[in-house]
Amino acid sequence: MSGESLNGYYFEDLSVGQSAIFGKTVTEADIVAFAGVSGDFNPVHLNEEWAKETRFKGRIAHGMLSAAYISNVLGMKLPGPGSIYVSQMLKFKAPVRIGDTVVTRVEVTSLVPDKKFAVIKTTCSVGGKAVIEGEATMLVPSKP
């Protein structure tokens, strides 16, 4: 790996207010793949005719698909590789549909030095409107 590190941020490198984002446009293939991986074949995600009769008036993406984008940012960007999920609270605010671009933002809100925990606000939005709001606690490695 020519000296490259697989680690993300170390606990000592984090500060309140640090943030990172990730954007992804949800596709038909994403929804079908997520159904296969998760085993969640709820027709509201996969059957347009059935979903038209629901309050959503059409298919919606799995809420946990958008939540997985939070895992992307936490695991790959901030705090990044080496960090481990301790907890994640989620509030689902609005549906996500095929073709929507979900922008996921995470922001460090507090640090717990004795436990090496970073508390992080997590938000997914579509067109500037929050579709998921939550908070994660991550265990972050110290510098060697």
HUMO-V779915 format. One record per residue. N is the residue number from 1. PSI is psi in whole degrees, 0 to 359 (* if undefined). NEAR is the number of other ideal C-beta (glycine too) atoms within 8 Angstrom. Layout:
# HUMO-V779915
n:N psi:PSI near:NEAR
n:N psi:PSI near:NEAR
This chain:
# HUMO-V779915
n:1 psi:10 near:4
n:2 psi:44 near:3
n:3 psi:357 near:4
n:4 psi:147 near:5
n:5 psi:141 near:4
n:6 psi:355 near:6
n:7 psi:151 near:9
n:8 psi:218 near:10
n:9 psi:145 near:12
n:10 psi:158 near:11
n:11 psi:318 near:14
n:12 psi:343 near:6
n:13 psi:354 near:7
n:14 psi:150 near:12
n:15 psi:152 near:7
n:16 psi:134 near:7
n:17 psi:342 near:6
n:18 psi:144 near:10
n:19 psi:164 near:9
n:20 psi:156 near:9
n:21 psi:162 near:9
n:22 psi:137 near:11
n:23 psi:141 near:8
n:24 psi:130 near:9
n:25 psi:125 near:8
n:26 psi:130 near:15
n:27 psi:166 near:8
n:28 psi:315 near:6
n:29 psi:322 near:6
n:30 psi:315 near:11
n:31 psi:316 near:16
n:32 psi:316 near:9
n:33 psi:318 near:8
n:34 psi:321 near:14
n:35 psi:316 near:13
n:36 psi:318 near:7
n:37 psi:318 near:6
n:38 psi:336 near:8
n:39 psi:7 near:6
n:40 psi:96 near:9
n:41 psi:30 near:7
n:42 psi:129 near:7
n:43 psi:342 near:8
n:44 psi:341 near:11
n:45 psi:335 near:13
n:46 psi:344 near:10
n:47 psi:102 near:8
n:48 psi:316 near:7
n:49 psi:315 near:6
n:50 psi:314 near:9
n:51 psi:333 near:15
n:52 psi:334 near:8
n:53 psi:357 near:5
n:54 psi:175 near:8
n:55 psi:342 near:3
n:56 psi:346 near:9
n:57 psi:27 near:6
n:58 psi:173 near:8
n:59 psi:147 near:13
n:60 psi:155 near:10
n:61 psi:155 near:16
n:62 psi:134 near:12
n:63 psi:323 near:10
n:64 psi:343 near:9
n:65 psi:312 near:13
n:66 psi:322 near:16
n:67 psi:329 near:13
n:68 psi:333 near:9
n:69 psi:330 near:13
n:70 psi:315 near:16
n:71 psi:323 near:9
n:72 psi:309 near:11
n:73 psi:315 near:16
n:74 psi:319 near:17
n:75 psi:336 near:8
n:76 psi:337 near:9
n:77 psi:301 near:10
n:78 psi:111 near:13
n:79 psi:343 near:12
n:80 psi:189 near:12
n:81 psi:137 near:8
n:82 psi:337 near:11
n:83 psi:155 near:15
n:84 psi:134 near:6
n:85 psi:133 near:11
n:86 psi:318 near:8
n:87 psi:160 near:6
n:88 psi:122 near:11
n:89 psi:137 near:7
n:90 psi:141 near:10
n:91 psi:119 near:7
n:92 psi:118 near:7
n:93 psi:330 near:8
n:94 psi:155 near:8
n:95 psi:157 near:7
n:96 psi:136 near:14
n:97 psi:162 near:10
n:98 psi:132 near:9
n:99 psi:344 near:6
n:100 psi:141 near:11
n:101 psi:117 near:9
n:102 psi:122 near:15
n:103 psi:120 near:10
n:104 psi:130 near:16
n:105 psi:135 near:11
n:106 psi:145 near:17
n:107 psi:128 near:9
n:108 psi:124 near:15
n:109 psi:334 near:8
n:110 psi:161 near:7
n:111 psi:140 near:11
n:112 psi:89 near:9
n:113 psi:320 near:6
n:114 psi:336 near:4
n:115 psi:353 near:6
n:116 psi:38 near:10
n:117 psi:139 near:11
n:118 psi:127 near:14
n:119 psi:128 near:11
n:120 psi:127 near:14
n:121 psi:133 near:8
n:122 psi:130 near:17
n:123 psi:134 near:11
n:124 psi:135 near:15
n:125 psi:155 near:11
n:126 psi:122 near:12
n:127 psi:33 near:6
n:128 psi:357 near:4
n:129 psi:128 near:8
n:130 psi:130 near:9
n:131 psi:335 near:13
n:132 psi:135 near:15
n:133 psi:143 near:8
n:134 psi:188 near:13
n:135 psi:134 near:10
n:136 psi:150 near:15
n:137 psi:128 near:12
n:138 psi:139 near:13
n:139 psi:122 near:11
n:140 psi:130 near:14
n:141 psi:149 near:10
n:142 psi:163 near:8
n:143 psi:142 near:7
n:144 psi:* near:2
